[in-house]
Amino acid sequence: MKYIKVALNLPLNQSFSYKVPPELSSRVKIGGRILVPFGKRILSGFVVEEIKRREAKSRSREIIRVLDDFLPGDNLLKLGRWISEYYYCSLGQALHSIFPIEQTFKIHKDEKKDKELLVSQKADKEPSASQIFRKFGVRGKEVFLFRAEDREKRAFFYLSLIKEVLKEKKQVILIVPEISYIPFLQELIQPYYEGEIAIIHSRLSPKKRYEEWCKIERGEASLTIGTRSAVFAPCPRLGLIIIEEEENSAYKQIETPRYHLREVAVKRAEIEGFPVALFTGSPSLESWHRAKSGIYKSVRPSRSKSNFPEVEIVDMRTEKDRLFSFSLEREIRKNLQENNPTLLFLNRRGFANFLLCLECGRVPRCPNCNIGLTFHLKGKLICHYCAYEERAPRICPSCKGSYFRQAGLGTEQVEMKARKRFSGASIRRGDLDAINSPSLYKKLRADLWEKKIDILVGTQLVIREEILKHMSLVGVVLADGLLNLPDFRAGEYLFQLLLKIKRLMKQEGRLVIQTYNPTHYAIKAVVSKEEDFYQKESEIRKDLGYPPYLHWTRILLEGRTKTRIEEVAKALKKRLDGEKIEFLGPSPCPFGKIKGKYRYHLVLKDENLSLIRQILKKKLNSLFSGIRGVKGIVDVDPLRTM
């Protein structure tokens, strides 16, 4: 009888022994997926080791069946073990993230196709990318950081790189941050490429996703385009991973394992021996720092001669109107006369940020999240975290006063004020309250194309190329809302957002940024030298011990009983006080209660991530196990700390 160790998709740092019945013995292999009994449940797992009978538990149960004959291969198994170690999760959780399909299907196997990439002369107009790439060779492990502002120009670089790799009869994975990017790239690449393109993203049906997976594994698709999980595509001859918009925060997974796509891609390249090409208009500070340090090879193609929109920074401290500065109103009226659309951007939906009692100062808060409820028109107070909703009070429940003030700005208020100020204009709102389905978003795009919208008031939902390319005027109503988020990366996020708007809107247009902090380096750098932002932000991060100079690992505690959370937080601190490691907290999170759960966090800081892992295993593992009512979450290299 054969005995094996199986890794299950559970938060347990151990594998479990099982017996293999003789009739299944020939099909059970290392890396294979099987179905096993676990307590009263039946779970899928990965075979990670074959063991001798004496090493197995005396009462080992038999596996139920082999799910399929797909094997991830030694390289993907190595990658899974690295993810488990680096991101502090179980091996089973890591392997299930690599191959997340829980069911299998009978797939018709087509005859293997052998088609080559054809690239037109148009793609070869920008030879610098392929020349530099060819210099280091497609077999190297280098990471290239390509900084090019224009997205279409970057896409033609992709073509030249793909051409070099396919000459070697190897495969390419092209990764994008959002599903909406995929049709654009398919349309751009397909005329120059006659081979199969595999598509991987979360909205595919399980059967379609499995079909694409098998097509890649059989080598029938030389090019795979997809979102984050495409980094695990089972390419047998992988020669290159390309990552578009490497700075995009969508590349950090928010569920276990909380991996970052860029780091996983670089590690896979190291294991399998191929290069990675990171493309960006404004790199993350981590990638900028690595390029400066020589870890990444920086490539900055010649800049386009085409002009970017003119940028104006408006000091709102000198303006009479808190919503429409003199410059913004003038430009909107000019746009209306010329029949050109305007986008007014504010990253806050609702009418006002909160409702304030002017007699006692009370702000109505969500009972589940302890966050100020956002005031909406029609007298509603809504929590944008758990969707709790109540009617706005006429009488203050605390002091029985009847004087309330609607404080702060939201897109509903901007829309209402715009209708009053620019009567006769066709005004539409683009946020999750108004655009809550794909069909409504398609209608918004169609109406913009047909010039049925004069002024669009929107949040980050509409900061996309298909929207911005229509805009000759974008007004950032209040940049300070993003700048003052309780997150050390707030300045970086604002800087990247403003640059994105600037690069995607019409070149002959105008970007008006309204702010109460016009001298902030993140805002000034959008107008002057972009490198100024990176230099200043880098200095601040280094002085304060922030990433990328130190590794951070965030420990988040969640639970429904506040006193229990506080007890565990104090126990954490007590265990860490004697260790030679710097840490922040524990303290309540900036959003201290969400969906009925109280939240505390603590951040471990050190240059050496392995030291942090040792402390987690030695001091904190036992604290997480057996604590009822408290969930402990470990997030290595967190992007958000709110």
C-alpha positions, 0 to 999 in steps of 0.5 A, a space after each residue: 500500500 502506498 502512503 502519501 502526504 497531502 496539503 489541504 487548503 486550510 490555515 494549518 502549517 502541516 500536511 496530512 498522511 493518507 493511504 492510496 488504494 491499489 487501484 489508484 496507485 499508478 495515478 497518484 503522483 507528486 503535485 497531483 490533485 486528489 479528493 480526501 476525507 477530512 473529519 466530516 468533510 471532503 476536501 481537495 488537496 495536493 500530493 506533496 510527498 510519498 512516505 513510508 508506512 512507518 511515517 504515516 499515522 496509524 489510522 490514516 484514511 484512504 483517499 477518495 479519488 484522483 481529481 485529474 491527471 494535471 501536474 503543476 510540475 516541479 517549478 510550480 511546486 517550488 514556487 508554491 513552497 516559496 509563497 508559503 514561506 514568504 507570505 506566511 501561509 500554509 503550503 496547501 493555501 499556496 498551492 490552491 492559489 496556483 491552481 484554484 479550479 475545484 472541479 474538472 471537465 472533459 476537454 476535447 483536445 484539438 490537434 496541436 497547432 504550431 503557429 508563429 508570431 507575425 509582427 508588422 513593421 509598425 511594431 518595429 518602429 520602436 526597436 529600443 526595447 527588443 535591442 536592449 532585451 536581446 543584449 541580455 538574452 531571453 535566457 537570463 533572469 534579469 528584471 527590466 523596468 520599462 518607463 514609457 508614458 504612452 500605453 499604446 507605445 508600451 503595447 508595441 514594445 510588448 510585440 517586439 519582446 514577444 517576437 524575440 521570445 517566440 523565435 526561441 520557441 518559448 511562451 509568454 505571459 502578459 499580465 494586466 491589472 484589470 479585465 477591461 484591459 484585455 480586449 484592448 490588448 487582444 485587438 492590438 496584438 491579434 493582427 500581428 499574431 496568428 497563434 492561439 491566445 489563452 485568456 485567464 481571469 476571474 470572470 471566466 466560467 470554471 469550465 472555460 478557465 479549465 479549458 484555457 489552463 489545459 490549452 496552455 499546459 499542452 503548449 497550444 497557446 504561445 501567448 497568455 493574457 490575463 489578470 493576477 492569477 495568470 502568473 501561475 499559467 502552466 507554460 511548459 516552455 515559459 520564456 518571459 512574463 510581461 507586467 503592464 502598470 506594475 505599480 497598480 495596487 490590484 496586483 496585491 491579493 487581499 485574501 490568503 495567500 496575500 501575495 504581490 504579483 510582481 514578487 511572484 513573477 520575479 521569483 518564478 523567473 528566478 526558478 525557471 531562468 527567464 526575464 521579467 519585463 515591468 512596464 509603467 508610466 509611473 513606477 511604484 517606489 519599490 521598483 524605482 528604488 530597485 532600479 536605482 540600486 541596480 537590482 532592476 535594469 532600467 529602460 527609459 525609451 525616448 520620450 514622445 514629441 507629442 504634448 501632454 495637457 496643460 496642468 494648472 494647480 489652483 490654491 483653494 485657500 484664495 478662492 471664494 467658492 470651495 467647489 468651483 474655482 475661478 479657473 475651473 468655472 472659466 474652463 468649464 464654460 469654455 468647454 460648453 461653448 465648444 461642445 467638449 465634455 468635462 470630467 469633474 473628479 472627486 473620490 467620494 460618493 454621496 452628498 456629504 461626508 457626514 452629518 454633524 449636530 451643531 448643538 452637541 457635535 455628534 456624528 451619526 455612525 454605522 453600528 457595524 463599522 463605527 464609521 461616520 455615515 455618508 449623507 445622501 440626497 433623499 435623506 439617507 445615511 449610508 455606510 459604504 463598507 457594509 451597506 447599512 442604511 438609515 433615515 437621516 434624523 430630524 432630531 439629534 438622538 443625543 441632545 434632542 437638538 434639531 440643527 444639523 450641518 452636512 459636512 464635507 463633499 461628495 459626488 452627489 453634491 458636486 452634481 447638484 451644484 453643477 446643475 445650478 451653476 451650469 443650467 442647460 448642460 447635460 450632467 451625469 454622475 459616474 460612481 458606484 451609486 449611479 453606475 452599478 452594473 456593466 450595462 450602465 457603464 456601457 451606456 455611459 461610454 456610448 453616451 460619451 462617444 455620441 456627445 450626449 454628456 457635457 459634464 461627468 461627475 465621477 470617482 475612480 470608477 471613471 478614471 479609465 482610458 475609454 473615458 478620459 480619451 474623450 475629455 479635453 478638461 478634467 477638474 480634480 475638485 479636491 486633491 486633498 481627499 486622497 492626499 490626507 488618507 491615513 496611509 503612508 502611501 497616500 502621496 504616492 497614490 495621488 501622484 500616480 492617479 494625477 499622472 494617469 489622468 494627465 497621460 490618458 486625457 486629450 493631449 490638447 486638453 487641460 487638467 485643473 487640480 484644486 487643493 488646499 496644499 498646492 506646494 505638496 511635492 506629490 502635486 508639484 511634481 505632476 507639473 514639474 519633474 516627476 523624478 522630484 517626487 521619487 527623490 523626496 518620497 524616498 528620503 522621507 521613507 528612508 528617514 521613517 523606516 518605511 518600505 522599501 527600506 524596511 520590510 513591513 509585516 502587518 498583523 491584523 486582529 479582528 473580532 466582535 468583542 472589543 475587550 477580547 481583541 484588546 487582550 490579544 493585542 496586549 499579549 502580542 506586545 508582551 511577547 514582542 517586547 523582549 525581541 530585538 525587532 522594531 514594531 508599531 502598535 498594537 493600536 486600533 486600525 484607522 477604520 477601527 470597526 467594519 461589518 461588526 468586527 473590531 480591528 487592531 493591528 501591529 506592524 513588525 519592521 526589519 531589513 531582514 524578512 527572515 527575522 520577522 518570519 522567525 519571530 512570527 513562528 517562535 512567538 506568535 504561532 501559539 497565540 493565534 491557535 486556539 483563540 476563540 472569537 479572534 481572527 489573526 491575519 498576517 500580511 507581508 509587505 502590505 500595501 494598505 494599512 487602514 
